[in-house]
Amino acid sequence: MGSPVSPIAANIFMEALEQQAIATAPLDCRPKLWLRYVDDVIEVINKDSVQQLTDHINQVDKSGSIKFTFEQETHGSLPFLDTLIVRKEDGTVKLMVYRKPTHTDQYLNYHSHHPLHEKLGVIRSLYYRKDTIATEEEDKVEEESKESPSDLWVSELDI
């Protein structure tokens, strides 16, 4: 991954692999939706066909260097990148900010020797993520209370 060309080459390879895999998949297990970002895929598929599609995709790459695994929706939610997709009781979907279980809530310390614009950038990024991912106002409010920088940051930076 050291070369600047590596991500481009990997993306070209993955696109060719997934196009071949989906085109040759048995009709009963073709996904209704397939979206990929780098090495993460979200798909909409009949839950009885997930294992069959995964097995099929893993057989397409003859080198065996690519291994697809899957994570199914649990308790009506599914993480994808920084987003938690939640199925509501009325059948609609809401989005929330997702943190892995190993998330530590530690960000850049205000007293570190980083330039002020980098420290402000951390705060701006957290608020931007909350505003662009969370779809319901109460989740935005909850997110703000979770990821608010410490009172020291807010009072010293006067944001």
LUMNU-424741 format. One record per residue (C-alpha): residue number from 1; z, y, x; chain; residue in one letter. Coordinates in nm, 3 decimals. Example, Ala and Ser with C-alpha at 12.3 -4.5 7.8 and 13.67 -1.06 7.14 Angstrom:
<tordos>
TORDO   resi         z         y         x   chain   resn
TORDO      1     0.780    -0.450     1.230       A      A
TORDO      2     0.714    -0.106     1.367       A      S
</tordos>
This chain:
<tordos>
TORDO   resi         z         y         x   chain   resn
TORDO      1     0.000     0.000     0.000       A      M
TORDO      2    -0.008     0.231     0.302       A      G
TORDO      3    -0.370     0.335     0.260       A      S
TORDO      4    -0.462     0.613     0.015       A      P
TORDO      5    -0.738     0.381    -0.111       A      V
TORDO      6    -0.493     0.103    -0.207       A      S
TORDO      7    -0.404     0.232    -0.557       A      P
TORDO      8    -0.772     0.287    -0.636       A      I
TORDO      9    -0.869    -0.061    -0.517       A      A
TORDO     10    -0.578    -0.218    -0.709       A      A
TORDO     11    -0.676    -0.031    -1.026       A      N
TORDO     12    -1.041    -0.141    -0.997       A      I
TORDO     13    -0.931    -0.503    -0.945       A      F
TORDO     14    -0.688    -0.493    -1.238       A      M
TORDO     15    -0.945    -0.337    -1.469       A      E
TORDO     16    -1.202    -0.607    -1.389       A      A
TORDO     17    -0.938    -0.880    -1.428       A      L
TORDO     18    -0.811    -0.758    -1.763       A      E
TORDO     19    -1.163    -0.705    -1.903       A      Q
TORDO     20    -1.258    -1.061    -1.810       A      Q
TORDO     21    -0.929    -1.201    -1.939       A      A
TORDO     22    -0.948    -1.028    -2.277       A      I
TORDO     23    -1.319    -1.104    -2.324       A      A
TORDO     24    -1.264    -1.475    -2.258       A      T
TORDO     25    -0.935    -1.508    -2.446       A      A
TORDO     26    -0.934    -1.741    -2.747       A      P
TORDO     27    -0.999    -1.544    -3.065       A      L
TORDO     28    -0.662    -1.631    -3.216       A      D
TORDO     29    -0.471    -1.471    -2.927       A      C
TORDO     30    -0.671    -1.158    -2.847       A      R
TORDO     31    -0.452    -0.849    -2.850       A      P
TORDO     32    -0.505    -0.579    -3.113       A      K
TORDO     33    -0.403    -0.317    -2.856       A      L
TORDO     34    -0.394    -0.336    -2.475       A      W
TORDO     35    -0.276    -0.037    -2.269       A      L
TORDO     36    -0.206    -0.051    -1.897       A      R
TORDO     37    -0.050     0.196    -1.656       A      Y
TORDO     38    -0.063     0.071    -1.295       A      V
TORDO     39     0.105    -0.271    -1.332       A      D
TORDO     40     0.268    -0.231    -1.673       A      D
TORDO     41     0.087    -0.339    -1.989       A      V
TORDO     42     0.183    -0.290    -2.350       A      I
TORDO     43     0.001    -0.497    -2.605       A      E
TORDO     44     0.010    -0.559    -2.976       A      V
TORDO     45    -0.039    -0.927    -3.048       A      I
TORDO     46     0.076    -1.194    -3.291       A      N
TORDO     47     0.414    -1.308    -3.158       A      K
TORDO     48     0.310    -1.674    -3.182       A      D
TORDO     49     0.023    -1.607    -2.939       A      S
TORDO     50     0.208    -1.429    -2.658       A      V
TORDO     51     0.262    -1.736    -2.439       A      Q
TORDO     52    -0.094    -1.860    -2.496       A      Q
TORDO     53    -0.244    -1.523    -2.392       A      L
TORDO     54    -0.014    -1.500    -2.089       A      T
TORDO     55    -0.115    -1.849    -1.976       A      D
TORDO     56    -0.482    -1.762    -2.025       A      H
TORDO     57    -0.461    -1.436    -1.827       A      I
TORDO     58    -0.278    -1.610    -1.543       A      N
TORDO     59    -0.564    -1.862    -1.517       A      Q
TORDO     60    -0.836    -1.594    -1.489       A      V
TORDO     61    -0.734    -1.483    -1.138       A      D
TORDO     62    -0.841    -1.780    -0.925       A      K
TORDO     63    -0.656    -1.648    -0.618       A      S
TORDO     64    -0.321    -1.680    -0.792       A      G
TORDO     65    -0.212    -1.348    -0.642       A      S
TORDO     66    -0.155    -1.183    -0.980       A      I
TORDO     67     0.116    -1.321    -1.209       A      K
TORDO     68     0.159    -1.180    -1.559       A      F
TORDO     69     0.496    -1.212    -1.729       A      T
TORDO     70     0.604    -1.073    -2.064       A      F
TORDO     71     0.898    -0.915    -2.235       A      E
TORDO     72     0.917    -0.936    -2.611       A      Q
TORDO     73     1.067    -0.691    -2.854       A      E
TORDO     74     1.442    -0.744    -2.892       A      T
TORDO     75     1.647    -0.595    -3.175       A      H
TORDO     76     1.342    -0.395    -3.282       A      G
TORDO     77     1.292    -0.221    -2.947       A      S
TORDO     78     1.079    -0.261    -2.637       A      L
TORDO     79     1.095    -0.064    -2.311       A      P
TORDO     80     0.769     0.060    -2.157       A      F
TORDO     81     0.782     0.283    -1.850       A      L
TORDO     82     1.038     0.559    -1.926       A      D
TORDO     83     1.002     0.506    -2.300       A      T
TORDO     84     1.196     0.290    -2.542       A      L
TORDO     85     0.981     0.207    -2.844       A      I
TORDO     86     1.203     0.146    -3.147       A      V
TORDO     87     1.084    -0.003    -3.476       A      R
TORDO     88     1.268     0.163    -3.763       A      K
TORDO     89     1.364    -0.010    -4.088       A      E
TORDO     90     1.087     0.168    -4.281       A      D
TORDO     91     0.825     0.022    -4.043       A      G
TORDO     92     0.760     0.342    -3.850       A      T
TORDO     93     0.820     0.377    -3.477       A      V
TORDO     94     1.025     0.626    -3.283       A      K
TORDO     95     1.032     0.689    -2.909       A      L
TORDO     96     1.338     0.745    -2.696       A      M
TORDO     97     1.399     0.793    -2.324       A      V
TORDO     98     1.463     0.455    -2.157       A      Y
TORDO     99     1.692     0.388    -1.861       A      R
TORDO    100     1.709     0.055    -1.688       A      K
TORDO    101     2.051    -0.114    -1.697       A      P
TORDO    102     2.083    -0.036    -1.323       A      T
TORDO    103     2.043     0.342    -1.382       A      H
TORDO    104     2.330     0.527    -1.210       A      T
TORDO    105     2.304     0.877    -1.365       A      D
TORDO    106     2.292     1.018    -1.012       A      Q
TORDO    107     2.045     1.292    -0.933       A      Y
TORDO    108     2.013     1.547    -0.657       A      L
TORDO    109     2.351     1.695    -0.563       A      N
TORDO    110     2.360     2.074    -0.596       A      Y
TORDO    111     2.544     2.105    -0.264       A      H
TORDO    112     2.281     1.908    -0.072       A      S
TORDO    113     2.055     2.085     0.176       A      H
TORDO    114     1.748     2.074    -0.046       A      H
TORDO    115     1.565     2.396    -0.135       A      P
TORDO    116     1.673     2.555    -0.462       A      L
TORDO    117     1.331     2.501    -0.621       A      H
TORDO    118     1.373     2.123    -0.576       A      E
TORDO    119     1.715     2.130    -0.737       A      K
TORDO    120     1.577     2.330    -1.029       A      L
TORDO    121     1.284     2.089    -1.049       A      G
TORDO    122     1.520     1.797    -1.113       A      V
TORDO    123     1.671     1.980    -1.409       A      I
TORDO    124     1.333     2.090    -1.543       A      R
TORDO    125     1.201     1.733    -1.513       A      S
TORDO    126     1.492     1.590    -1.711       A      L
TORDO    127     1.444     1.841    -1.991       A      Y
TORDO    128     1.066     1.793    -1.987       A      Y
TORDO    129     1.108     1.415    -2.012       A      R
TORDO    130     1.344     1.456    -2.306       A      K
TORDO    131     1.110     1.699    -2.485       A      D
TORDO    132     0.794     1.494    -2.433       A      T
TORDO    133     0.926     1.140    -2.491       A      I
TORDO    134     1.191     1.159    -2.766       A      A
TORDO    135     1.029     1.193    -3.108       A      T
TORDO    136     1.337     1.262    -3.321       A      E
TORDO    137     1.557     1.567    -3.289       A      E
TORDO    138     1.888     1.376    -3.291       A      E
TORDO    139     1.763     1.163    -3.000       A      D
TORDO    140     1.672     1.481    -2.808       A      K
TORDO    141     2.023     1.616    -2.864       A      V
TORDO    142     2.178     1.287    -2.752       A      E
TORDO    143     1.950     1.276    -2.448       A      E
TORDO    144     2.049     1.628    -2.353       A      E
TORDO    145     2.415     1.528    -2.355       A      S
TORDO    146     2.342     1.217    -2.142       A      K
TORDO    147     2.126     1.378    -1.878       A      E
TORDO    148     2.269     1.727    -1.865       A      S
TORDO    149     2.341     1.822    -1.510       A      P
TORDO    150     2.707     1.871    -1.440       A      S
TORDO    151     2.868     2.195    -1.554       A      D
TORDO    152     2.869     2.300    -1.189       A      L
TORDO    153     2.489     2.288    -1.176       A      W
TORDO    154     2.442     2.477    -1.499       A      V
TORDO    155     2.694     2.751    -1.421       A      S
TORDO    156     2.588     2.798    -1.058       A      E
TORDO    157     2.217     2.796    -1.132       A      L
TORDO    158     2.258     3.004    -1.447       A      D
TORDO    159     1.997     2.817    -1.651       A      I
</tordos>
